Amino acid sequence: MTAQAEKLKVLFLCTGNSCRSQMAEAWTRVLKGEQIDAYSAGVEPHAVDPRAVKAMAEVGIDISSQASKDVDALEHIEFEYVITLCDQAHQGCPFFPAKTRVLHVGFDDPPLLAAGAHTEEEAMVHYRRVRDEIKEFVEKLPKILDE
C-alpha cells in the first residue's frame, strides 16, 4: 500500500468555506501532511476571505491560491472524517456514508466578530485568535479523532 493510500482523508466543513475551513485545511497540510490528506468545503461556498489569507500569511502559510468549494464537488472522495467547524455546517451537514465519522469542533466566526471593528487591526485580532485556536486543534490530530 502506498503512503498516499495510508493517509487519513479529512474534510473540514464550514458554511462558506471562506475562512475557518480554509485555515484548517492549510494548517493540516503544513503540520500533518504526512498523516492526513486535508480538504475543505462549504455548504454555501463563497470566496476565500482576504483577511483569512492575510492572517495565514502572517504565519508563513500562503492560502491565496485556495478556492472555496461546494461539498458536492468532493462527493467522489471517501473521507474517514468530516469535521464541521461552525454550527450552521454542523446542523446542515450533508449525508456521508456510514463509515465516515462526522465530528463537530466549533470555532468563532472571524468575519462576524470583525464586523463591528473600527480598524483593520481591530478586525485582524479575531482572525489571528481563531487561526491560532485552529492550529492548536490541528496539532492534536489525528490522535484526538477517536477520543
PyRosetta script that sets phi, psi and omega in degrees:
from pyrosetta import init, pose_from_sequence

init()
pose = pose_from_sequence("MTAQAEKLKVLFLCTGNSCRSQMAEAWTRVLKGEQIDAYSAGVEPHAVDPRAVKAMAEVGIDISSQASKDVDALEHIEFEYVITLCDQAHQGCPFFPAKTRVLHVGFDDPPLLAAGAHTEEEAMVHYRRVRDEIKEFVEKLPKILDE")
pose.set_psi(1, 138.0)
pose.set_omega(1, -178.8)
pose.set_phi(2, -78.3)
pose.set_psi(2, 160.6)
pose.set_omega(2, 177.8)
pose.set_phi(3, -61.2)
pose.set_psi(3, -35.9)
pose.set_omega(3, 179.6)
pose.set_phi(4, -60.7)
pose.set_psi(4, -43.2)
pose.set_omega(4, -178.1)
pose.set_phi(5, -69.9)
pose.set_psi(5, -24.9)
pose.set_omega(5, -177.5)
pose.set_phi(6, -81.8)
pose.set_psi(6, -16.0)
pose.set_omega(6, -178.8)
pose.set_phi(7, -69.8)
pose.set_psi(7, 144.9)
pose.set_omega(7, 172.3)
pose.set_phi(8, -71.3)
pose.set_psi(8, 140.1)
pose.set_omega(8, 173.7)
pose.set_phi(9, -100.7)
pose.set_psi(9, 119.2)
pose.set_omega(9, -176.4)
pose.set_phi(10, -125.1)
pose.set_psi(10, 130.7)
pose.set_omega(10, 176.7)
pose.set_phi(11, -109.1)
pose.set_psi(11, 125.8)
pose.set_omega(11, 172.6)
pose.set_phi(12, -96.4)
pose.set_psi(12, 122.0)
pose.set_omega(12, -173.2)
pose.set_phi(13, -117.9)
pose.set_psi(13, 130.2)
pose.set_omega(13, 176.9)
pose.set_phi(14, -137.9)
pose.set_psi(14, 174.2)
pose.set_omega(14, -178.6)
pose.set_phi(15, -63.3)
pose.set_psi(15, -58.5)
pose.set_omega(15, -172.6)
pose.set_phi(16, -98.7)
pose.set_psi(16, -9.8)
pose.set_omega(16, -175.1)
pose.set_phi(17, 50.8)
pose.set_psi(17, 42.3)
pose.set_omega(17, -177.5)
pose.set_phi(18, -116.2)
pose.set_psi(18, -18.3)
pose.set_omega(18, -173.6)
pose.set_phi(19, -141.3)
pose.set_psi(19, -80.4)
pose.set_omega(19, -172.8)
pose.set_phi(20, -60.7)
pose.set_psi(20, -46.9)
pose.set_omega(20, -178.8)
pose.set_phi(21, -68.2)
pose.set_psi(21, -32.8)
pose.set_omega(21, 175.8)
pose.set_phi(22, -65.6)
pose.set_psi(22, -42.6)
pose.set_omega(22, 177.7)
pose.set_phi(23, -63.0)
pose.set_psi(23, -44.6)
pose.set_omega(23, -178.5)
pose.set_phi(24, -63.2)
pose.set_psi(24, -42.4)
pose.set_omega(24, 177.8)
pose.set_phi(25, -60.4)
pose.set_psi(25, -46.8)
pose.set_omega(25, -177.9)
pose.set_phi(26, -65.1)
pose.set_psi(26, -46.6)
pose.set_omega(26, 178.4)
pose.set_phi(27, -58.8)
pose.set_psi(27, -42.5)
pose.set_omega(27, -177.7)
pose.set_phi(28, -66.1)
pose.set_psi(28, -41.6)
pose.set_omega(28, 177.8)
pose.set_phi(29, -61.8)
pose.set_psi(29, -40.3)
pose.set_omega(29, -178.1)
pose.set_phi(30, -74.9)
pose.set_psi(30, -46.7)
pose.set_omega(30, -172.6)
pose.set_phi(31, -89.4)
pose.set_psi(31, -28.4)
pose.set_omega(31, -172.8)
pose.set_phi(32, -131.5)
pose.set_psi(32, 21.7)
pose.set_omega(32, -174.9)
pose.set_phi(33, -58.8)
pose.set_psi(33, -24.7)
pose.set_omega(33, 178.9)
pose.set_phi(34, -79.5)
pose.set_psi(34, -17.4)
pose.set_omega(34, -177.9)
pose.set_phi(35, -109.2)
pose.set_psi(35, -27.3)
pose.set_omega(35, -170.0)
pose.set_phi(36, -132.9)
pose.set_psi(36, 132.3)
pose.set_omega(36, 167.2)
pose.set_phi(37, -90.3)
pose.set_psi(37, 110.6)
pose.set_omega(37, -174.9)
pose.set_phi(38, -99.5)
pose.set_psi(38, 140.7)
pose.set_omega(38, 176.7)
pose.set_phi(39, -135.7)
pose.set_psi(39, 160.2)
pose.set_omega(39, 172.1)
pose.set_phi(40, -140.1)
pose.set_psi(40, 153.5)
pose.set_omega(40, 178.7)
pose.set_phi(41, -160.3)
pose.set_psi(41, 172.1)
pose.set_omega(41, 179.3)
pose.set_phi(42, -132.0)
pose.set_psi(42, 158.6)
pose.set_omega(42, 175.3)
pose.set_phi(43, -85.1)
pose.set_psi(43, -20.5)
pose.set_omega(43, 174.1)
pose.set_phi(44, -143.1)
pose.set_psi(44, 70.6)
pose.set_omega(44, -171.1)
pose.set_phi(45, -65.6)
pose.set_psi(45, 145.6)
pose.set_omega(45, 170.2)
pose.set_phi(46, -145.0)
pose.set_psi(46, 176.4)
pose.set_omega(46, -169.2)
pose.set_phi(47, -53.7)
pose.set_psi(47, 149.7)
pose.set_omega(47, 176.0)
pose.set_phi(48, -62.5)
pose.set_psi(48, 133.1)
pose.set_omega(48, -176.6)
pose.set_phi(49, -69.6)
pose.set_psi(49, 123.2)
pose.set_omega(49, 179.8)
pose.set_phi(50, -57.9)
pose.set_psi(50, -31.2)
pose.set_omega(50, 177.9)
pose.set_phi(51, -71.9)
pose.set_psi(51, -31.9)
pose.set_omega(51, 174.3)
pose.set_phi(52, -65.5)
pose.set_psi(52, -41.6)
pose.set_omega(52, 176.5)
pose.set_phi(53, -59.4)
pose.set_psi(53, -45.1)
pose.set_omega(53, -179.2)
pose.set_phi(54, -64.1)
pose.set_psi(54, -45.1)
pose.set_omega(54, -178.8)
pose.set_phi(55, -62.0)
pose.set_psi(55, -41.2)
pose.set_omega(55, 179.7)
pose.set_phi(56, -71.8)
pose.set_psi(56, -35.8)
pose.set_omega(56, 178.1)
pose.set_phi(57, -62.1)
pose.set_psi(57, -32.6)
pose.set_omega(57, 179.1)
pose.set_phi(58, -62.3)
pose.set_psi(58, -23.4)
pose.set_omega(58, 177.8)
pose.set_phi(59, -107.9)
pose.set_psi(59, 16.5)
pose.set_omega(59, 173.8)
pose.set_phi(60, 82.3)
pose.set_psi(60, 19.0)
pose.set_omega(60, 179.7)
pose.set_phi(61, -117.1)
pose.set_psi(61, 121.2)
pose.set_omega(61, -177.4)
pose.set_phi(62, -95.0)
pose.set_psi(62, 111.4)
pose.set_omega(62, 175.9)
pose.set_phi(63, -110.7)
pose.set_psi(63, 14.2)
pose.set_omega(63, -175.6)
pose.set_phi(64, -64.3)
pose.set_psi(64, -22.3)
pose.set_omega(64, 180.0)
pose.set_phi(65, -96.7)
pose.set_psi(65, -1.7)
pose.set_omega(65, 176.6)
pose.set_phi(66, -73.8)
pose.set_psi(66, 151.3)
pose.set_omega(66, -179.6)
pose.set_phi(67, -127.6)
pose.set_psi(67, 148.0)
pose.set_omega(67, 175.3)
pose.set_phi(68, -69.5)
pose.set_psi(68, 139.7)
pose.set_omega(68, -179.0)
pose.set_phi(69, -129.7)
pose.set_psi(69, 146.7)
pose.set_omega(69, 172.5)
pose.set_phi(70, -79.7)
pose.set_psi(70, 140.3)
pose.set_omega(70, -179.4)
pose.set_phi(71, -55.2)
pose.set_psi(71, -30.9)
pose.set_omega(71, 179.6)
pose.set_phi(72, -63.9)
pose.set_psi(72, -25.7)
pose.set_omega(72, 179.5)
pose.set_phi(73, -69.1)
pose.set_psi(73, -14.1)
pose.set_omega(73, -178.5)
pose.set_phi(74, -110.5)
pose.set_psi(74, 13.8)
pose.set_omega(74, -174.5)
pose.set_phi(75, -64.1)
pose.set_psi(75, -17.6)
pose.set_omega(75, 179.7)
pose.set_phi(76, -81.0)
pose.set_psi(76, -7.2)
pose.set_omega(76, -178.7)
pose.set_phi(77, -98.6)
pose.set_psi(77, 132.8)
pose.set_omega(77, 177.4)
pose.set_phi(78, -92.6)
pose.set_psi(78, 106.7)
pose.set_omega(78, -178.6)
pose.set_phi(79, -89.9)
pose.set_psi(79, 140.4)
pose.set_omega(79, 171.3)
pose.set_phi(80, -78.3)
pose.set_psi(80, -34.5)
pose.set_omega(80, -178.3)
pose.set_phi(81, -136.7)
pose.set_psi(81, 139.3)
pose.set_omega(81, 167.9)
pose.set_phi(82, -119.1)
pose.set_psi(82, 123.6)
pose.set_omega(82, -178.4)
pose.set_phi(83, -114.5)
pose.set_psi(83, 112.2)
pose.set_omega(83, 177.3)
pose.set_phi(84, -83.4)
pose.set_psi(84, 137.3)
pose.set_omega(84, -174.2)
pose.set_phi(85, -110.6)
pose.set_psi(85, -4.6)
pose.set_omega(85, 177.0)
pose.set_phi(86, -140.5)
pose.set_psi(86, 155.6)
pose.set_omega(86, -176.2)
pose.set_phi(87, -61.4)
pose.set_psi(87, -39.6)
pose.set_omega(87, -177.8)
pose.set_phi(88, -64.0)
pose.set_psi(88, -42.5)
pose.set_omega(88, 177.8)
pose.set_phi(89, -66.9)
pose.set_psi(89, -36.2)
pose.set_omega(89, 179.2)
pose.set_phi(90, -64.0)
pose.set_psi(90, -45.3)
pose.set_omega(90, -178.6)
pose.set_phi(91, -71.0)
pose.set_psi(91, -33.1)
pose.set_omega(91, -178.0)
pose.set_phi(92, -103.2)
pose.set_psi(92, 18.6)
pose.set_omega(92, -176.5)
pose.set_phi(93, -59.2)
pose.set_psi(93, 128.3)
pose.set_omega(93, 178.6)
pose.set_phi(94, -68.2)
pose.set_psi(94, 168.1)
pose.set_omega(94, 179.7)
pose.set_phi(95, -71.7)
pose.set_psi(95, 135.1)
pose.set_omega(95, 173.3)
pose.set_phi(96, -123.3)
pose.set_psi(96, 155.9)
pose.set_omega(96, 179.0)
pose.set_phi(97, -54.7)
pose.set_psi(97, 153.4)
pose.set_omega(97, -175.2)
pose.set_phi(98, -56.4)
pose.set_psi(98, -30.7)
pose.set_omega(98, -177.7)
pose.set_phi(99, -75.5)
pose.set_psi(99, -11.3)
pose.set_omega(99, 178.1)
pose.set_phi(100, -84.9)
pose.set_psi(100, 125.0)
pose.set_omega(100, 176.6)
pose.set_phi(101, -88.1)
pose.set_psi(101, 129.2)
pose.set_omega(101, 177.5)
pose.set_phi(102, -107.0)
pose.set_psi(102, 122.4)
pose.set_omega(102, -179.7)
pose.set_phi(103, -120.5)
pose.set_psi(103, 149.4)
pose.set_omega(103, 176.0)
pose.set_phi(104, -115.2)
pose.set_psi(104, 123.7)
pose.set_omega(104, 175.6)
pose.set_phi(105, -132.3)
pose.set_psi(105, 96.2)
pose.set_omega(105, -173.4)
pose.set_phi(106, -80.4)
pose.set_psi(106, 140.2)
pose.set_omega(106, 173.9)
pose.set_phi(107, -127.6)
pose.set_psi(107, 149.0)
pose.set_omega(107, 176.8)
pose.set_phi(108, -58.5)
pose.set_psi(108, 155.3)
pose.set_omega(108, -178.1)
pose.set_phi(109, -94.8)
pose.set_psi(109, 103.0)
pose.set_omega(109, -178.0)
pose.set_phi(110, -55.5)
pose.set_psi(110, -44.7)
pose.set_omega(110, 179.7)
pose.set_phi(111, -60.3)
pose.set_psi(111, -37.9)
pose.set_omega(111, 178.6)
pose.set_phi(112, -66.1)
pose.set_psi(112, -45.7)
pose.set_omega(112, 179.9)
pose.set_phi(113, -66.0)
pose.set_psi(113, -35.1)
pose.set_omega(113, -177.1)
pose.set_phi(114, -79.7)
pose.set_psi(114, -10.7)
pose.set_omega(114, -176.4)
pose.set_phi(115, -58.0)
pose.set_psi(115, -31.5)
pose.set_omega(115, -179.2)
pose.set_phi(116, -94.7)
pose.set_psi(116, 6.4)
pose.set_omega(116, -177.5)
pose.set_phi(117, -68.6)
pose.set_psi(117, 145.1)
pose.set_omega(117, 179.5)
pose.set_phi(118, -93.3)
pose.set_psi(118, -20.4)
pose.set_omega(118, 179.5)
pose.set_phi(119, -135.6)
pose.set_psi(119, 162.9)
pose.set_omega(119, 176.6)
pose.set_phi(120, -62.3)
pose.set_psi(120, -40.2)
pose.set_omega(120, 179.8)
pose.set_phi(121, -62.5)
pose.set_psi(121, -41.3)
pose.set_omega(121, 178.1)
pose.set_phi(122, -62.7)
pose.set_psi(122, -40.3)
pose.set_omega(122, 178.1)
pose.set_phi(123, -65.1)
pose.set_psi(123, -41.8)
pose.set_omega(123, -175.8)
pose.set_phi(124, -66.7)
pose.set_psi(124, -23.1)
pose.set_omega(124, 178.1)
pose.set_phi(125, -55.9)
pose.set_psi(125, -42.2)
pose.set_omega(125, -178.9)
pose.set_phi(126, -67.5)
pose.set_psi(126, -42.8)
pose.set_omega(126, 179.3)
pose.set_phi(127, -63.3)
pose.set_psi(127, -42.4)
pose.set_omega(127, -179.3)
pose.set_phi(128, -65.6)
pose.set_psi(128, -41.8)
pose.set_omega(128, -179.8)
pose.set_phi(129, -62.7)
pose.set_psi(129, -48.2)
pose.set_omega(129, -178.9)
pose.set_phi(130, -67.4)
pose.set_psi(130, -39.8)
pose.set_omega(130, 175.4)
pose.set_phi(131, -54.0)
pose.set_psi(131, -46.9)
pose.set_omega(131, -177.4)
pose.set_phi(132, -70.4)
pose.set_psi(132, -35.1)
pose.set_omega(132, 176.5)
pose.set_phi(133, -65.8)
pose.set_psi(133, -40.6)
pose.set_omega(133, 178.1)
pose.set_phi(134, -65.2)
pose.set_psi(134, -40.3)
pose.set_omega(134, 177.4)
pose.set_phi(135, -58.7)
pose.set_psi(135, -46.2)
pose.set_omega(135, 179.6)
pose.set_phi(136, -58.7)
pose.set_psi(136, -40.7)
pose.set_omega(136, 177.7)
pose.set_phi(137, -64.3)
pose.set_psi(137, -48.7)
pose.set_omega(137, -177.1)
pose.set_phi(138, -62.3)
pose.set_psi(138, -35.5)
pose.set_omega(138, 179.4)
pose.set_phi(139, -59.7)
pose.set_psi(139, -24.0)
pose.set_omega(139, -179.1)
pose.set_phi(140, -88.9)
pose.set_psi(140, -5.8)
pose.set_omega(140, 179.3)
pose.set_phi(141, -78.4)
pose.set_psi(141, 153.5)
pose.set_omega(141, -7.6)
pose.set_phi(142, -85.1)
pose.set_psi(142, -1.1)
pose.set_omega(142, -174.2)
pose.set_phi(143, -49.9)
pose.set_psi(143, -45.3)
pose.set_omega(143, -173.9)
pose.set_phi(144, -77.3)
pose.set_psi(144, -6.6)
pose.set_omega(144, -176.6)
pose.set_phi(145, -65.6)
pose.set_psi(145, -29.9)
pose.set_omega(145, -177.4)
pose.set_phi(146, -103.9)
pose.set_psi(146, 11.7)
pose.set_omega(146, 180.0)
pose.set_phi(147, -80.6)
pose.dump_pdb("model.pdb")
